[in-house]
């Protein structure tokens, strides 16, 4: 009975250390998500991007790297940005990629499409 009580006490102590953050199990990757408003329209189209729904359960998101699919990129420390898409004579769908990086170096990506008509 005494061994069982000691074992339960040790388990409780370890659980307490894990819950208070004293024992580190590694970085939990962030989760990248974004919205684009509007996501289709006529050229030139000004699109507002919002990645504020992205999250990191064990830290902070430090950078938001945007690849707009038209040769333009942006690396920001804030979750929102705007971008103007332009096409000349043919409709095109641009694939936008968001990569978020947390304060411990973990990353995640989210992908969306923007359809532009001339």
URHU-V601637 format. One record per helix or strand of 2 or more residues. SS is the DSSP state (~ for helix, > for strand). FROM is the first residue (numbers start at 1). TO is the last residue. If there is no record, write none. Layout:
ss->[SS:SS]
from->[FROM:FROM]
to->[TO:TO]
This chain:
ss->[~:>:>:>:>:>:>:>:>]
from->[2:35:40:45:61:73:80:92:107]
to->[19:37:42:50:67:76:85:102:117]
